Each structure stands twice: as C-alpha cells, then as structure tokens.
Amino acid sequence: MIRFFVTMLSLLCFTITSQAQTKTETICFDDSYHGPERVEKVRQSDVVLLFKIGTNPNSLPTFYEKTKKDEASLRFYGGNILTVQGINGKIKRVRFWLVTKVDGTLIEDKDGAIPLKPDGKGVAIWESSGNGVDSIVFTTYRGTHARIKKIEVTYEIDRVILTISAARHATLYYSDKAFTIPQGVVARTYKIEDNMLKLSKKYAFGDVLPKDMAVVLEADEGSYTFWMTENQGEKDEKNVLKGTDDNSQTTGGTIYYGFSNGKRGVGFYWRKADGGAFENGAHKAYIAYTPSSTAQAKSYLVFDTATGVHLTALQESEMEDEPTYNLAGQRVGKDYKGIVIIRGKKYLRK
C-alpha cells in the first residue's frame, strides 16, 4: 500500500527569545568635535541629531571652539529645533551637559512641557515616561540660547534571538515588529497553487521583514539575531502564511496546518486528524486554508522543489490501484521507492 498520509510528525525544535538591549551614544561638542561649524545633522551609530533654524532664520546652531573666556560648545539659539531620533530603537533618556554660566533653558517642544532645568553641574535630563519614543524634539525660549557641551542618548533596541535546529528551518511572525534579516538567513513567503506550496517572495540578508508577515526561515543550525527596525519593508499580499503573537487558536480557514518535519519532509501538516483548528505557538506560522472541496483536502502541504517533484494531490485510497511509473516510463510495483509518476504527476514515495 502506498503510504501518502502522515503517521508521525516531529515538531520542529526552534527557540525564539525576545530581548531588549539598552545602548547609549554620546555626542560631544568640545575639543574633540571635528564636524562643520554650522551643525545640521550628526549621526552616531543608531542615533541621529537633526538641528534646524526654527523661528530665527539667522541663527543656525553653531559650534564655537574653546577660547580664553568660553568653553567649546554648540550654541543652540532661541527658537532652534533639535530632533533626537532612534534608527533601530526607542529613545529612553536624553542628557544634556550645558555651560553653567549661560542662561538658556531647553524644553521639550510640545504644549505643556516642563523645562529641563540643569543641576549644579549643568546636566539637564529628559526621560521617557513609558516604553520610549521613536523621536523627541527640543527647543529653547526666544531671546535666550543654550550652550551644549555634550548630548548623551540612551535607547533600547528590540531584538529576537532565534535558535534553529539541525532541521535548518523555522518560522517567524510578529504582528507589531519589523526586522532586518541577518546574514546567513533566508526568509520566504508562500502561495498555494494546485494544492501545493509555491514560493511567493524571498527576503535575504539586509532586507526588511515587514511586521505582520509570517515567513519560513532557512539557515544552518545555530542562533541568529533579528534586530528591530523602523523601516516598513515590502509586504507580500499573496502570502498564505499566518501567525500568532502568543499561544492562540488558529483562525481564518476551514483546514489548518502547523509547521513540522513529517514523512514528506519539512512542511505544513495537520495537527488534528480532521485538519481542525489547534493552538499555535507564540510567534510561529501556520496555514489556514479553505480548499474547494474539503473531502479532497490533503493532510499536508510541502514545498515545491527545484526538481519539480509534487508531493501531494490525491487521497491514499485513490492512489492504491492507480498505475505507477518510474521516470523512465516503466511501470513499477507498489513497493518501488523514489520518484514515481501517477496520473501524469510526480510524487516521492518513501
């Protein structure tokens, strides 16, 4: 008898760990500063400082070198605007070191903001009241100016560390986070054609994996770090893969498949005998499928391969008495192993 049904599944073992890394970047406007005199943009690692003139068209923020009377500093004039932006993380805290003898007060540029009053050492601090912000804007009162010696930005980067087993495959899904694909990893989305999974889109090293996009990952055994990014990336509207952010019941179809390593290889298989809904793991992918005929629905969806071997089409009962041929066109028996042709289509018999 030809065994085309799955009798045992091995759930793929891969571990997803979500972590946040806190980092601090320091931008100095002292004797070590070697940028332009008129300061408009400074980038350091994952932090960008954007300076604008604001309300006074003649007062662009300007760096002044040390003199006998004054310390080296950036003069931030009344009405100037400073935007502190995190590239790959949330801004948690900004600290300013100011020349203490200058009467200039920085304020967050929004209604009702409390001025940042420097302490006796000239340090003024802004801190997020929540989980951080993508960017924060500062200004100062008209008719005054602040002299900034140093800006320290503390931010938090979300990252996911995914450990892939010897099976070399895993799935990944986050509804609210986009990630940059790390080196050594390929992410793929899929569509269903002729009851078979076919490649729809591929994301490689450096590409942005959009949020709310479930994918199948392929990589050598090991651990890989996926860094969160504010970039949107390009979504694949044809993608049939779905996902859950926590351990949740699958929804959205009539037949459900979970990612496993079964007798047809790595692919998506029924978790229940009737293809019913099941509890999907956190941040993992599944398939919710509505075939044209549930009576003909197969118990697995595996990937189309480069050799063109189609591993699914008919129920076992329909295949048992069908004439079977090898690739040379010779008729073979039911015990023949390898690639066989049934009704003009290729299958892999193990």
Secondary structure, 3 states (H helix, E strand, C coil): CCCCCCCCCEECCEEEEEEEEEEEEEEECCCCCCCCCECCEEEECCEEEEEECCCCCCCCCEEECCCCCCCCEEEEECCCEEEEEECCCEEEEEEEEECCCCCCCEEECCCCCCCECCCCCCEEEEECCCCCECEEEEEECCCCEEEEEEEEEEEEEEEEEEEECCCCEEEECCCCCEEECCCCCEEEEEEEECCEEEEEEEECCCCEECCCCCEEEECCCEEEEEEEECCCCCCCCCCCEEEECCCEECCCCCEEEEEEEECCEEEEEECCCCCCCCEECCCEEEEEECCCCHHHCCCEEEECCCCCCCCCCCCHHHHCCCCCECCCCCECCCCCCEEEEECCEEEEEC
